[in-house]
């Protein structure tokens, strides 16, 4: 049975690249009727952020990535579900220490007693001699340069030490990567990695290997930054006598300037995109295409469609460009095609945040229907939900501020604009009531009237649209009038006439 996992560290808000890793692991597990686990790797206590676990789970939930096993939230509390826990590494320290002892006993790990100053001095010598930056086993204070008696005495006296991996000499370490194919690295390129730190906490390398084995993970899917560490992990599997999982290292995410995607260059966390009003469906569709594509011209995929199509034979090892313009395109597609009632509900928090709407305003069916029509005005004209309140602010404004000169269409005159507004005001007042006041009827009758009068369309509709919106760029006058209602439409035209 296929079992994949996402194993982030709770060091802050989840990076969008982390969401992509989780998505690929989730899709692969689902495609093969397997399980997707969430494990929390919190052994680096210096970088632990309070609330980080909850933030990770919330981000996955927002992206509609369901957790089968591991850490999740139920009734507002962090819980762990499954039979192979704990799934939070800081609760598994005794397990790692036991396996570290096994590595010591089998000779695959050793004690190292070097101080921070001694390690700094070692690196300085290596830099001066232009040598590779690896632990110099033969010249430092460890199980190989000290006698057994000296090592035992230091351990018994509780002198600070770490446990290091004993990397074999002159070997080729090989593994097959689902993205990169066969990978082969010479052991002289691999450092004697610290496995257990002086505080008794394991490093990522020991903990992840032990956990992946005990949790029966079949496929380790992670970012390519872990590719140089994989030979160390292969050695650990070999030392324990375990079968290694299948590895897949996803390509680096870069921005349009070919730089690593970093918060120094803009928003990169899932929360950033959520707060900016991107829809989770659009984000998931977009990041699925960062390194993968179906091999044809299709671009719009629901998560269920991705589950059917996804596999690693169509995942590229080339860096993936995080093109924000393309992300905006995806978000517009989803905003335009989403059920209007659903989109309106999702837009409410952004209207509340801007103070345009109060929660009580959206409770009645009539008011909800009105706001739906308002949202529909601009949903195809903005990139994100957060842009809707600003784009629609003119609808809710008590007074519009604009220069009277904006009301005059091209080669028209101030007097002509005023006359056209007075005429259309009379049309609105006399020919329409609340029963036939909607966009389609307004447009049909007014356009027919313009043709009958042989007026220029722009001469009539331009000043009308400016009068109703106060903006050069806005939806058409019939769409605006349809949501403003007759009373507010006539009021705004009267104000425009006074301006002229």
C-alpha positions as CSV (number, residue, x, y, z in Angstrom):
1,X,0.0,0.0,0.0
2,X,1.3,3.5,-0.9
3,X,1.9,5.7,2.1
4,X,3.2,9.3,1.6
5,X,3.8,12.0,4.2
6,X,4.3,15.7,4.5
7,X,6.7,16.5,7.3
8,X,7.1,20.3,7.8
9,X,8.7,22.1,10.7
10,X,6.5,24.5,12.7
11,X,8.8,27.5,12.1
12,X,6.3,30.0,10.8
13,X,3.7,30.3,8.1
14,X,3.7,27.5,5.6
15,X,5.6,28.4,2.4
16,X,3.7,28.0,-0.9
17,X,6.4,25.6,-1.9
18,X,5.6,23.5,1.1
19,X,1.9,23.4,0.0
20,X,3.1,22.2,-3.5
21,X,5.1,19.4,-1.8
22,X,2.1,18.4,0.3
23,X,-0.2,18.5,-2.8
24,X,2.1,16.2,-4.8
25,X,2.4,13.7,-1.9
26,X,-1.4,13.9,-1.4
27,X,-2.2,13.4,-5.1
28,X,0.2,10.5,-5.5
29,X,-1.2,8.7,-2.4
30,X,-4.8,9.2,-3.6
31,X,-4.0,8.2,-7.1
32,X,-2.7,4.8,-5.8
33,X,-5.5,4.4,-3.2
34,X,-3.0,5.0,-0.4
35,X,-2.7,7.1,2.7
36,X,-1.4,10.7,3.2
37,X,0.2,11.5,6.6
38,X,1.1,14.7,8.3
39,X,4.1,14.5,10.6
40,X,5.5,17.5,12.5
41,X,9.3,17.7,12.6
42,X,9.9,20.0,15.6
43,X,13.3,18.8,16.8
44,X,14.9,22.2,16.1
45,X,13.5,23.9,19.2
46,X,15.3,27.2,18.5
47,X,13.2,27.8,15.4
48,X,9.9,26.5,16.9
49,X,7.0,29.1,16.5
50,X,4.0,28.9,18.8
51,X,0.9,28.2,16.8
52,X,3.0,26.9,13.9
53,X,1.4,23.5,13.9
54,X,-2.1,24.9,13.8
55,X,-1.1,27.2,11.0
56,X,0.2,24.3,8.9
57,X,-2.9,22.3,9.4
58,X,-5.1,25.3,8.6
59,X,-3.2,25.9,5.4
60,X,-3.6,22.3,4.2
61,X,-7.3,22.3,5.1
62,X,-7.7,25.6,3.2
63,X,-6.2,23.9,0.1
64,X,-8.6,21.0,0.5
65,X,-5.8,18.6,1.3
66,X,-7.2,15.9,3.6
67,X,-5.1,14.2,6.2
68,X,-5.6,10.4,6.6
69,X,-3.3,9.9,9.5
70,X,-1.0,12.0,11.8
71,X,-1.5,15.5,13.2
72,X,-4.8,17.2,12.6
73,X,-7.3,19.5,14.3
74,X,-10.6,18.4,15.8
75,X,-13.0,20.6,17.7
76,X,-10.4,23.4,17.7
77,X,-7.6,21.3,19.3
78,X,-4.5,19.7,17.8
79,X,-4.9,15.9,17.9
80,X,-3.1,12.9,16.5
81,X,-4.9,10.1,14.8
82,X,-3.4,6.7,13.7
83,X,-1.6,3.7,15.2
84,X,2.0,4.7,14.4
85,X,2.3,7.8,16.5
86,X,3.2,10.0,18.2
87,X,3.4,12.0,14.9
88,X,5.1,15.0,16.6
89,X,8.9,14.4,16.7
90,X,9.5,16.1,20.0
91,X,7.3,13.4,21.6
92,X,9.5,10.6,20.1
93,X,12.9,11.4,21.6
94,X,13.3,8.1,23.4
95,X,12.7,6.3,20.1
96,X,15.5,8.2,18.3
97,X,17.9,7.7,21.2
98,X,17.3,4.0,21.1
99,X,18.1,3.8,17.4
100,X,21.1,6.0,17.8
101,X,22.5,3.5,20.3
102,X,22.0,0.7,17.8
103,X,24.1,2.6,15.3
104,X,26.8,3.1,17.9
105,X,26.8,-0.6,18.7
106,X,27.0,-1.6,15.0
107,X,29.8,0.8,14.3
108,X,27.8,3.0,11.9
109,X,27.9,6.0,14.3
110,X,30.5,7.4,16.6
111,X,31.0,9.9,19.4
112,X,32.4,13.4,18.7
113,X,33.4,15.7,21.5
114,X,34.6,18.8,19.6
115,X,33.7,22.2,20.9
116,X,32.2,25.0,18.8
117,X,35.6,26.7,18.8
118,X,37.4,23.6,17.6
119,X,34.9,23.1,14.7
120,X,35.3,26.8,13.7
121,X,39.1,26.3,13.7
122,X,38.7,23.2,11.5
123,X,36.6,25.1,9.0
124,X,39.1,28.0,8.9
125,X,41.9,25.5,8.1
126,X,39.8,23.9,5.3
127,X,38.9,27.3,3.8
128,X,42.5,28.4,3.9
129,X,43.6,25.2,2.1
130,X,40.6,25.4,-0.3
131,X,39.4,22.0,1.0
132,X,35.9,20.6,1.0
133,X,33.9,21.7,4.1
134,X,33.3,18.3,5.8
135,X,34.0,17.0,9.2
136,X,37.7,16.0,9.5
137,X,37.2,12.7,11.3
138,X,41.0,11.9,11.4
139,X,42.1,15.1,13.2
140,X,39.2,15.9,15.5
141,X,38.3,14.6,19.0
142,X,36.1,11.6,18.4
143,X,35.9,7.8,18.8
144,X,38.6,7.4,16.1
145,X,41.2,9.7,17.5
146,X,40.6,8.9,21.2
147,X,41.1,5.6,23.0
148,X,38.1,3.6,24.2
149,X,39.0,4.5,27.7
150,X,39.1,8.2,26.9
151,X,35.7,8.0,25.2
152,X,34.1,6.1,28.0
153,X,35.5,8.5,30.6
154,X,34.2,11.5,28.7
155,X,30.7,9.9,28.3
156,X,30.6,9.0,32.0
157,X,31.6,12.5,33.0
158,X,28.7,13.8,30.9
159,X,31.0,15.8,28.7
160,X,29.0,17.4,25.7
161,X,29.1,15.2,22.6
162,X,27.2,14.5,19.4
163,X,26.8,11.3,17.5
164,X,28.0,11.3,13.9
165,X,27.3,9.0,11.0
166,X,30.3,7.0,9.9
167,X,30.3,7.4,6.1
168,X,32.2,4.6,4.4
169,X,35.2,5.4,2.3
170,X,35.5,5.0,-1.5
171,X,31.9,3.8,-2.1
172,X,29.3,4.8,-4.6
173,X,25.9,5.5,-3.0
174,X,23.1,5.1,-5.4
175,X,19.3,5.5,-5.4
176,X,16.5,6.0,-8.0
177,X,14.6,9.2,-7.9
178,X,11.1,9.4,-9.5
179,X,11.9,12.8,-10.9
180,X,15.6,12.6,-11.6
181,X,16.2,8.9,-12.4
182,X,19.3,7.1,-11.2
183,X,21.4,9.2,-8.8
184,X,24.9,8.2,-7.9
185,X,27.2,10.0,-5.4
186,X,30.7,9.1,-4.2
187,X,31.0,8.7,-0.4
188,X,33.9,11.1,-0.3
189,X,31.4,13.8,-1.2
190,X,29.2,13.0,1.9
191,X,29.8,14.5,5.3
192,X,29.9,12.6,8.6
193,X,26.5,14.1,9.5
194,X,25.5,14.8,13.1
195,X,22.7,12.4,14.0
196,X,22.1,13.2,17.7
197,X,22.9,16.6,19.0
198,X,24.4,17.4,22.4
199,X,21.0,18.3,23.8
200,X,19.8,14.8,23.0
201,X,17.6,15.9,20.1
202,X,18.1,14.1,16.8
203,X,18.8,15.9,13.6
204,X,16.4,15.8,10.7
205,X,18.5,13.0,9.1
206,X,18.1,10.4,11.9
207,X,14.6,11.3,12.9
208,X,13.1,11.3,9.4
209,X,14.7,8.0,8.5
210,X,13.5,6.3,11.7
211,X,10.0,7.8,11.4
212,X,9.6,7.0,7.7
213,X,10.5,3.4,8.4
214,X,8.4,3.0,11.5
215,X,5.4,4.7,9.9
216,X,5.8,2.5,6.8
217,X,6.3,5.4,4.4
218,X,6.7,4.0,0.9
219,X,7.4,7.2,-1.0
220,X,9.3,10.2,0.3
221,X,8.3,13.3,-1.7
222,X,10.1,16.5,-0.8
223,X,11.9,19.5,-2.2
224,X,15.2,19.3,-4.1
225,X,17.0,21.0,-1.2
226,X,17.0,17.6,0.5
227,X,18.7,15.9,-2.5
228,X,22.3,16.3,-1.1
229,X,21.1,14.7,2.2
230,X,19.5,11.6,0.5
231,X,22.9,9.6,0.3
232,X,23.2,10.0,4.1
233,X,19.6,8.7,4.4
234,X,20.4,5.8,2.1
235,X,23.4,4.9,4.3
236,X,21.2,5.0,7.4
237,X,18.7,2.6,5.8
238,X,21.5,0.4,4.9
239,X,23.0,0.6,8.4
240,X,19.7,-0.4,10.0
241,X,19.1,-3.2,7.5
242,X,15.9,-1.5,6.3
243,X,14.5,-1.2,2.8
244,X,14.7,2.4,1.7
245,X,11.5,4.1,0.4
246,X,11.2,5.5,-3.1
247,X,12.4,9.1,-3.3
248,X,11.1,12.0,-5.4
249,X,12.7,15.4,-5.1
250,X,10.7,18.3,-6.5
251,X,12.3,21.1,-8.5
252,X,13.1,24.5,-7.0
253,X,10.5,27.2,-7.2
254,X,11.9,30.5,-8.7
255,X,10.5,33.9,-9.4
256,X,10.3,35.6,-12.8
257,X,13.9,36.9,-12.2
258,X,15.1,33.3,-11.8
259,X,15.8,33.8,-8.1
260,X,14.7,31.3,-5.4
261,X,11.2,32.1,-4.3
262,X,11.8,34.0,-1.0
263,X,9.8,36.4,1.2
264,X,12.5,39.0,0.4
265,X,10.9,39.2,-3.1
266,X,7.2,39.3,-2.0
267,X,4.4,37.1,-0.7
268,X,5.4,33.4,-0.4
269,X,3.3,31.9,2.4
270,X,0.0,30.2,2.0
271,X,-1.5,32.7,4.5
272,X,-0.3,35.7,2.3
273,X,-2.2,34.4,-0.7
274,X,-5.2,33.5,1.4
275,X,-5.3,37.0,2.9
276,X,-4.9,38.6,-0.6
277,X,-8.1,36.9,-1.7
278,X,-6.8,34.1,-3.9
279,X,-9.2,31.1,-4.1
280,X,-7.8,27.8,-2.8
281,X,-9.0,26.1,-6.0
282,X,-7.0,28.5,-8.1
283,X,-3.9,28.2,-5.9
284,X,-4.0,24.4,-6.0
285,X,-4.5,24.3,-9.8
286,X,-1.6,26.8,-10.3
287,X,0.9,25.1,-8.0
288,X,0.0,21.7,-9.5
289,X,1.4,23.1,-12.8
290,X,4.7,24.1,-11.1
291,X,6.7,21.2,-12.3
292,X,3.9,19.0,-13.7
293,X,1.5,19.2,-16.6
294,X,-0.9,16.7,-18.2
295,X,1.0,16.7,-21.6
296,X,-1.7,18.5,-23.5
297,X,-3.3,22.0,-23.7
298,X,-5.6,21.7,-20.7
299,X,-4.9,24.1,-17.9
300,X,-8.0,24.1,-15.6
301,X,-8.2,21.1,-13.3
302,X,-10.2,20.6,-10.1
303,X,-8.5,18.7,-7.4
304,X,-10.6,15.6,-8.3
305,X,-9.4,15.8,-11.9
306,X,-5.8,16.2,-10.7
307,X,-6.2,13.0,-8.7
308,X,-7.1,11.2,-11.9
309,X,-4.3,12.7,-14.0
310,X,-1.3,13.1,-11.6
311,X,1.8,10.9,-11.8
312,X,5.5,11.5,-11.6
313,X,6.2,10.5,-15.2
314,X,5.0,14.0,-16.1
315,X,7.0,15.9,-13.4
316,X,10.0,17.9,-14.5
317,X,13.3,18.4,-12.7
318,X,13.8,21.8,-14.2
319,X,13.2,24.8,-11.9
320,X,9.6,26.0,-11.9
321,X,8.8,29.7,-12.4
322,X,6.3,31.1,-10.0
323,X,4.6,33.5,-12.4
324,X,2.3,35.8,-10.5
325,X,0.6,37.0,-13.7
326,X,-0.3,33.4,-14.5
327,X,-1.6,32.9,-10.9
328,X,-3.8,35.9,-11.4
329,X,-5.1,34.5,-14.6
330,X,-6.0,31.2,-12.8
331,X,-7.8,33.2,-10.0
332,X,-9.8,35.2,-12.5
333,X,-10.9,32.0,-14.3
334,X,-12.2,30.5,-11.0
335,X,-13.8,33.8,-9.9
336,X,-15.6,34.1,-13.2
337,X,-16.8,30.5,-13.2
338,X,-17.6,29.9,-9.6
339,X,-21.3,29.8,-8.5
340,X,-22.1,33.4,-7.7
341,X,-23.6,32.7,-4.3
342,X,-20.5,30.8,-3.2
343,X,-18.2,33.5,-4.5
344,X,-20.2,36.2,-2.7
345,X,-20.0,34.3,0.6
346,X,-16.2,34.0,0.2
347,X,-16.0,37.7,-0.6
348,X,-17.9,38.8,2.6
349,X,-14.8,38.8,4.9
350,X,-13.0,41.3,2.6
351,X,-16.0,43.6,2.6
352,X,-16.2,43.3,6.4
353,X,-12.5,44.0,6.8
354,X,-12.9,47.2,4.7
355,X,-15.9,48.3,6.8
356,X,-18.1,48.4,3.6
357,X,-20.5,45.8,5.0
358,X,-21.4,44.8,8.5
359,X,-22.2,41.1,9.2
360,X,-25.8,42.0,10.0
361,X,-26.2,43.6,6.6
362,X,-25.8,40.3,4.8
363,X,-28.2,38.2,6.7
364,X,-31.5,38.8,4.8
365,X,-32.2,36.9,1.6
366,X,-33.1,40.2,-0.2
367,X,-29.8,41.9,0.8
368,X,-27.8,38.8,0.0
369,X,-29.4,38.8,-3.5
370,X,-28.5,42.5,-3.9
371,X,-24.9,41.9,-2.9
372,X,-24.6,39.0,-5.3
373,X,-25.5,41.3,-8.1
374,X,-23.0,43.8,-6.9
375,X,-20.2,41.2,-6.8
376,X,-21.2,40.0,-10.3
377,X,-20.4,43.5,-11.6
378,X,-16.7,43.2,-11.0
379,X,-15.8,39.6,-10.5
380,X,-14.5,39.3,-14.1
381,X,-12.6,42.6,-13.8
382,X,-10.4,42.0,-10.7
383,X,-7.7,39.4,-9.9
384,X,-8.6,38.6,-6.3
385,X,-11.4,38.8,-3.8
386,X,-9.5,41.4,-1.8
387,X,-9.7,43.8,-4.8
388,X,-13.5,43.6,-4.9
389,X,-14.2,46.1,-2.0
390,X,-12.1,48.8,-3.7
391,X,-13.5,48.1,-7.1
392,X,-17.1,48.2,-5.8
393,X,-16.7,51.0,-3.3
394,X,-18.5,53.4,-5.6
395,X,-21.7,51.3,-5.3
396,X,-21.8,51.7,-1.5
397,X,-20.6,55.3,-1.5
398,X,-23.0,58.0,-0.2
399,X,-21.4,60.7,-2.4
400,X,-19.1,60.3,-5.4
401,X,-16.2,62.6,-5.9
402,X,-15.2,63.3,-9.5
403,X,-14.5,66.2,-11.8
404,X,-17.4,67.5,-13.9
405,X,-15.2,67.4,-16.9
406,X,-15.2,63.6,-16.8
407,X,-18.9,63.6,-17.8
408,X,-18.2,65.0,-21.2
409,X,-17.7,62.4,-24.0
410,X,-14.8,63.1,-26.4
411,X,-15.9,65.9,-28.8
412,X,-19.2,66.5,-27.0
413,X,-19.8,69.6,-25.0
414,X,-20.8,70.4,-21.4
415,X,-24.2,71.5,-22.5
416,X,-24.8,68.4,-24.6
417,X,-23.7,66.1,-21.7
418,X,-26.1,67.9,-19.4
419,X,-29.0,67.6,-21.9
420,X,-28.4,63.9,-22.5
421,X,-28.4,63.3,-18.7
422,X,-31.6,65.2,-18.3
423,X,-33.2,63.2,-21.1
424,X,-32.1,59.8,-19.8
425,X,-33.1,60.8,-16.3
426,X,-36.6,61.4,-17.7
427,X,-36.5,58.1,-19.4
428,X,-35.5,56.2,-16.3
429,X,-38.2,58.1,-14.3
430,X,-41.1,57.7,-16.6
431,X,-40.5,54.3,-18.4
432,X,-39.3,52.1,-15.6
433,X,-40.5,51.1,-12.1
434,X,-39.1,48.6,-9.6
435,X,-40.8,45.7,-11.4
436,X,-39.0,46.2,-14.7
437,X,-35.8,47.7,-13.2
438,X,-33.1,45.3,-14.2
439,X,-30.1,45.4,-16.4
440,X,-31.5,43.6,-19.5
441,X,-34.7,45.6,-19.7
442,X,-32.9,48.9,-19.1
443,X,-30.4,48.1,-21.8
444,X,-33.0,47.0,-24.3
445,X,-35.2,50.0,-24.0
446,X,-32.5,52.7,-23.6
447,X,-30.5,51.4,-26.6
448,X,-33.7,51.4,-28.7
449,X,-34.4,55.0,-27.6
450,X,-30.9,56.1,-28.5
451,X,-31.2,54.6,-32.0
452,X,-34.7,56.2,-32.4
453,X,-33.2,59.6,-31.4
454,X,-30.2,59.0,-33.6
455,X,-27.9,59.9,-30.8
456,X,-24.3,58.8,-30.5
457,X,-24.2,55.9,-28.0
458,X,-21.1,57.3,-26.3
459,X,-22.8,60.8,-26.0
460,X,-25.5,59.2,-23.9
461,X,-23.9,56.3,-22.1
462,X,-20.6,57.8,-21.2
463,X,-22.0,60.6,-19.0
464,X,-24.5,58.2,-17.6
465,X,-21.8,55.7,-16.5
466,X,-19.6,58.5,-15.0
467,X,-22.6,59.8,-13.2
468,X,-23.3,56.4,-11.7
469,X,-19.8,55.3,-10.9
470,X,-17.6,58.5,-10.8
471,X,-14.9,56.4,-12.5
472,X,-13.4,56.3,-16.0
473,X,-13.1,52.5,-15.7
474,X,-16.1,50.7,-14.4
475,X,-18.9,48.3,-15.4
476,X,-21.4,49.6,-17.9
477,X,-24.2,52.0,-16.9
478,X,-27.0,49.4,-17.2
479,X,-25.1,46.9,-14.9
480,X,-24.5,49.7,-12.4
481,X,-28.1,51.0,-12.5
482,X,-29.4,47.5,-12.1
483,X,-27.8,47.1,-8.7
484,X,-28.2,50.7,-7.6
485,X,-32.0,50.6,-8.0
486,X,-34.2,53.4,-9.5
487,X,-34.0,55.8,-6.6
488,X,-30.2,55.8,-6.2
489,X,-29.7,55.9,-10.0
490,X,-31.9,59.0,-10.3
491,X,-30.2,60.7,-7.4
492,X,-26.8,60.2,-8.9
493,X,-27.8,61.5,-12.3
494,X,-29.3,64.6,-10.5
495,X,-25.9,65.2,-8.8
496,X,-24.1,64.9,-12.2
497,X,-26.5,67.4,-13.8
498,X,-25.8,69.9,-10.9
499,X,-22.1,69.4,-11.5
500,X,-22.5,70.4,-15.1
